Amino acid sequence: MSTFPDSNSPERMHIADQATIDVILKYVNERLVLPEAPVDGLGNREEMKAALEGLIGSGPKDPAEVLGIYEKYLADTILSADSPRFFAFIPAAPTKASLLFDMVVSAASLQGCSWLEAAGAVMAENQALRIMADIAGMPESAGGTFVSGGSAGNLSALVVARDTARNKKRASGESLYPLAVVVSDQAHSSIQNALNILDMQAVVVPTVDGRMTHSDLDKALAGLDVSNVVAIVATAGTTNAGIVDSIDAAADTATKYGWWLHIDGAYGGAGMLDPTKKPLYKGIELADSIVMDPHKWWFAPFDSAALIYRNPQLAKSVHTQDASYLDVIHADAETEFNPSDLAYHLTRRARGMALWFSLAVNGLDAYRDAVVKGNQLAQYAAKRIIRHPDLELIREPDLSVVLFRRNGWNAEDYERWTQMLLEKQIAFVTSSAWNGETIGRLVFLHPATTTEMVDQVIDTLETIVLD
């Protein structure tokens, strides 16, 4: 049993206990060396409630006992997004190197607010951001920060788009309200949420097949008064269907009207690593801001999103927080971009360092191959679906998301299929919707996913008997 040096000493929580260290590292080691992370996700709420009852009290508990409760009652109830059988939502597949270095970040309590406090962390994160910016073809002036996720990144970027436009309108005496942003009908829900927060309107562009094109934009904007529009958002890999908008169409429109061009590449931005997919991203190099989530297809742990600006000085002018106690971190304001100056956050974990370490350890070729594998799995699944007499492929996948229809099924059928797959630990899948219809959806991201795993899932669509 673990023992504390002095049960009455105020600093007792901050004195290293070797027994606690050993039991935690043993668990971590066992988890990391698993040949395949289980899907998990099954649990009994009443059992969990009973196990947790009275666990937190006024005195200490043996760490081994607490960890044992986590292992026995909690761990298996948490769906493992890093399982190669996790085909729902947008999975995660952090590399072993990124997971290990995330432990370093935690163990050293690394933060990344400013150059004054965390110069080494900022330097490392900036190197990772530079790699991502280079892949997108952005200029040397580009820079940014890591935020918690795509939602935070989209919001922070659109704040800069709004305030940059306001400054221009204020200088010319134009009305500052209301302002609007052009978005596709397939844009992520976080975009609309951000616009609600920012009190901006959405000009929604209807699409024919989910991809915003020149034609779609021309039709949607024809005859509209766009004097209040300040930005356009294009999606590089929609979450629902993996569709890449015609980014060059959005770029042309932004240039024509002088709008901010924001690219939501939270999921699909990493698709640029696949040489066969790079043409889909034509025009992304013209973006004013891009979001890409390392905790998705860049194989880093939760939670991490890269927010990159073409001109970070604009973001700094909007997001920098001024207070007497913060003056010291802005001493070199003309030459430095503190991470805390480039989004709505202040305190922040050095959440980009796990990606930085993994990029350096594994090399970009490994990242390229892993992304290619995901796209190849999607193509494999699509071909199997096309050959299946009871299945229909809804659209040819752009990236690694596959949408399909099981003839004769309704929403309840898809739900029962999902439950059966989870109970048997074959895979975790969820249904989605397309044009108002409930459909099947498979997402491939983990490079350890095999075609045999894909076959197992698709085979159940032929053999399953729904009560």
Backbone hydrogen bonds, N-H to C=O, Kabsch-Sander energy under -0.5 kcal/mol:
donor,donor_aa,acceptor,acceptor_aa,energy
9,S,6,D,-1.6
12,R,9,S,-1.8
14,H,11,E,-2.0
15,I,12,R,-1.1
16,A,14,H,-0.6
18,Q,16,A,-0.6
20,T,17,D,-0.5
21,I,17,D,-2.3
22,D,18,Q,-2.8
23,V,19,A,-2.1
24,I,20,T,-2.2
25,L,21,I,-2.6
26,K,22,D,-2.1
27,Y,23,V,-1.7
28,V,24,I,-2.7
29,N,25,L,-2.7
30,E,26,K,-2.2
31,R,27,Y,-2.3
32,L,28,V,-2.7
33,V,29,N,-1.9
34,L,31,R,-1.1
41,G,76,D,-1.9
42,L,76,D,-1.5
45,R,43,G,-0.6
48,M,44,N,-2.2
49,K,45,R,-2.5
50,A,46,E,-2.4
51,A,47,E,-2.3
52,L,48,M,-2.0
53,E,49,K,-1.1
55,L,52,L,-2.4
57,G,55,L,-0.7
57,G,59,G,-0.5
65,E,62,D,-0.7
66,V,62,D,-2.0
67,L,63,P,-2.9
68,G,64,A,-2.0
69,I,65,E,-1.8
70,Y,66,V,-2.1
71,E,67,L,-2.9
72,K,68,G,-2.5
73,Y,69,I,-2.7
74,L,69,I,-0.8
74,L,70,Y,-1.6
75,A,70,Y,-3.5
77,T,74,L,-1.6
78,I,75,A,-1.4
79,L,77,T,-0.7
80,S,39,V,-2.5
81,A,79,L,-1.1
83,S,80,S,-2.0
86,F,83,S,-1.9
87,F,85,R,-1.0
87,F,428,F,-2.4
92,A,81,A,-2.2
93,A,296,K,-0.6
95,T,299,F,-2.2
99,L,95,T,-2.2
100,L,96,K,-2.4
101,F,97,A,-2.3
102,D,98,S,-1.8
103,M,99,L,-1.2
104,V,100,L,-1.2
105,V,101,F,-2.4
106,S,102,D,-2.1
107,A,103,M,-3.4
108,A,104,V,-2.4
109,S,106,S,-1.1
110,L,105,V,-2.6
112,G,348,R,-2.4
118,A,114,S,-2.3
119,A,115,W,-0.7
122,V,118,A,-2.8
123,M,119,A,-2.5
124,A,120,G,-2.3
125,E,121,A,-2.8
126,N,122,V,-2.6
127,Q,123,M,-1.7
128,A,124,A,-1.8
129,L,125,E,-2.6
130,R,126,N,-2.3
131,I,127,Q,-1.8
132,M,128,A,-1.9
133,A,129,L,-2.7
134,D,130,R,-2.5
135,I,131,I,-1.9
136,A,132,M,-1.5
137,G,133,A,-0.5
137,G,134,D,-1.1
138,M,133,A,-2.6
142,A,139,P,-1.9
143,G,309,Y,-1.9
145,T,307,L,-2.0
147,V,145,T,-0.5
147,V,305,A,-3.0
153,G,149,G,-2.3
154,N,150,G,-3.2
155,L,151,S,-2.2
156,S,152,A,-2.3
157,A,153,G,-2.4
158,L,154,N,-2.3
159,V,155,L,-1.9
160,V,156,S,-1.5
161,A,157,A,-2.3
162,R,158,L,-2.5
163,D,159,V,-2.7
164,T,160,V,-2.5
165,A,161,A,-1.9
166,R,162,R,-2.5
167,N,163,D,-2.2
168,K,164,T,-1.5
169,K,165,A,-2.7
170,R,166,R,-3.1
171,A,167,N,-1.8
172,S,168,K,-1.3
173,G,169,K,-0.5
173,G,170,R,-0.8
174,E,169,K,-2.5
179,L,199,D,-0.5
180,A,228,N,-2.2
181,V,201,Q,-2.3
182,V,231,A,-2.6
183,V,203,V,-2.3
185,D,205,V,-1.8
187,A,184,S,-1.5
191,I,188,H,-1.8
192,Q,188,H,-0.9
193,N,189,S,-2.1
194,A,190,S,-2.4
195,L,191,I,-2.4
196,N,192,Q,-2.2
197,I,193,N,-2.1
198,L,194,A,-2.3
199,D,195,L,-0.6
199,D,196,N,-0.8
200,M,195,L,-2.6
201,Q,179,L,-2.8
203,V,181,V,-2.9
203,V,201,Q,-0.5
204,V,202,A,-0.9
205,V,183,V,-3.0
212,M,210,G,-0.6
217,L,213,T,-2.4
218,D,214,H,-2.8
219,K,215,S,-2.5
220,A,216,D,-2.4
221,L,217,L,-2.3
222,A,218,D,-1.3
224,L,221,L,-2.0
226,V,224,L,-0.9
229,V,226,V,-1.5
230,V,180,A,-2.9
231,A,180,A,-0.8
232,I,260,W,-2.6
233,V,182,V,-2.7
234,A,232,I,-0.5
234,A,262,H,-2.4
236,A,234,A,-0.5
236,A,264,D,-2.1
237,G,235,T,-1.0
237,G,243,I,-1.4
238,T,243,I,-2.0
242,G,238,T,-2.6
245,D,235,T,-2.9
245,D,243,I,-0.6
246,S,212,M,-2.6
247,I,245,D,-1.8
247,I,280,L,-0.6
248,D,282,K,-0.5
249,A,246,S,-0.7
250,A,246,S,-1.8
251,A,247,I,-2.7
252,D,248,D,-2.6
253,T,249,A,-2.2
254,A,250,A,-2.6
255,T,251,A,-2.5
256,K,252,D,-2.3
257,Y,253,T,-2.0
258,G,254,A,-1.5
259,W,254,A,-2.1
260,W,230,V,-2.4
262,H,232,I,-2.5
262,H,260,W,-0.6
263,I,289,S,-2.6
264,D,234,A,-2.7
264,D,262,H,-0.6
265,G,263,I,-1.2
265,G,291,V,-1.8
268,G,236,A,-0.5
268,G,237,G,-0.7
269,G,265,G,-2.0
270,A,267,Y,-0.6
271,G,268,G,-1.9
272,M,269,G,-1.7
273,L,270,A,-2.4
274,D,271,G,-1.6
277,K,274,D,-1.9
278,K,274,D,-1.1
280,L,277,K,-2.0
281,Y,278,K,-2.0
282,K,279,P,-1.4
284,I,281,Y,-2.4
286,L,283,G,-1.8
287,A,284,I,-1.6
288,D,261,L,-2.7
289,S,261,L,-1.6
290,I,308,I,-2.4
291,V,263,I,-2.1
292,M,306,A,-2.3
293,D,266,A,-1.8
295,H,304,S,-1.7
296,K,293,D,-1.7
298,W,293,D,-0.7
299,F,296,K,-1.2
300,A,294,P,-2.4
305,A,147,V,-2.3
306,A,292,M,-3.9
307,L,145,T,-3.0
307,L,305,A,-0.5
308,I,290,I,-2.8
308,I,306,A,-0.6
309,Y,143,G,-3.2
310,R,288,D,-2.7
311,N,288,D,-0.5
314,L,311,N,-1.6
315,A,311,N,-0.8
316,K,312,P,-2.6
317,S,313,Q,-2.0
318,V,314,L,-0.8
318,V,315,A,-0.7
319,H,315,A,-3.1
319,H,341,D,-0.5
320,T,316,K,-1.7
326,L,323,A,-1.5
327,D,323,A,-0.8
327,D,324,S,-1.0
329,I,326,L,-1.3
330,H,326,L,-0.6
330,H,327,D,-1.2
331,A,328,V,-0.9
333,A,330,H,-1.3
335,T,332,D,-1.3
336,E,332,D,-1.9
338,N,336,E,-0.6
340,S,113,C,-2.1
341,D,338,N,-2.1
342,L,339,P,-1.3
346,L,347,T,-0.6
350,A,110,L,-1.3
351,R,349,R,-2.8
353,M,350,A,-1.5
356,W,352,G,-2.1
357,F,353,M,-2.7
358,S,354,A,-2.1
359,L,355,L,-3.0
360,A,356,W,-2.1
361,V,357,F,-2.6
362,N,358,S,-2.9
363,G,359,L,-2.1
366,A,363,G,-0.7
367,Y,363,G,-1.1
368,R,364,L,-2.7
369,D,365,D,-2.5
370,A,366,A,-2.0
371,V,367,Y,-2.2
372,V,368,R,-2.6
373,K,369,D,-2.1
374,G,370,A,-1.6
375,N,371,V,-1.9
376,Q,372,V,-2.5
377,L,373,K,-2.4
378,A,374,G,-1.7
379,Q,375,N,-1.9
380,Y,376,Q,-2.4
381,A,377,L,-2.7
382,A,378,A,-2.5
383,K,379,Q,-2.2
384,R,380,Y,-2.1
385,I,381,A,-2.5
386,I,382,A,-2.3
387,R,383,K,-1.7
388,H,384,R,-0.9
388,H,385,I,-0.7
391,L,388,H,-1.4
392,E,405,R,-2.2
394,I,392,E,-0.5
394,I,403,L,-2.0
395,R,403,L,-0.7
402,V,442,L,-3.1
404,F,440,G,-2.3
405,R,392,E,-2.6
407,N,390,D,-2.3
407,N,405,R,-0.7
409,W,406,R,-2.1
414,Y,410,N,-1.9
415,E,411,A,-2.0
416,R,412,E,-2.3
417,W,413,D,-2.1
418,T,414,Y,-2.4
419,Q,415,E,-2.2
420,M,416,R,-2.2
421,L,417,W,-2.4
422,L,418,T,-2.1
423,E,419,Q,-2.8
424,K,420,M,-2.0
425,Q,422,L,-1.1
426,I,421,L,-2.3
427,A,421,L,-1.0
428,F,85,R,-2.5
429,V,427,A,-0.6
430,T,441,R,-0.6
432,S,439,I,-2.2
434,W,437,E,-2.4
437,E,434,W,-1.8
439,I,432,S,-2.3
440,G,404,F,-2.7
441,R,430,T,-0.6
442,L,402,V,-2.4
443,V,87,F,-1.7
444,F,400,S,-2.6
445,L,443,V,-0.5
449,T,446,H,-1.7
454,V,450,T,-1.7
455,D,451,T,-2.7
456,Q,452,E,-2.2
457,V,453,M,-1.6
458,I,454,V,-2.4
459,D,455,D,-3.1
460,T,456,Q,-1.2
461,L,457,V,-0.7
461,L,458,I,-0.8
462,E,458,I,-0.6
462,E,459,D,-1.3
463,T,459,D,-1.6
464,I,460,T,-2.6
466,L,464,I,-0.5
467,D,465,V,-0.5
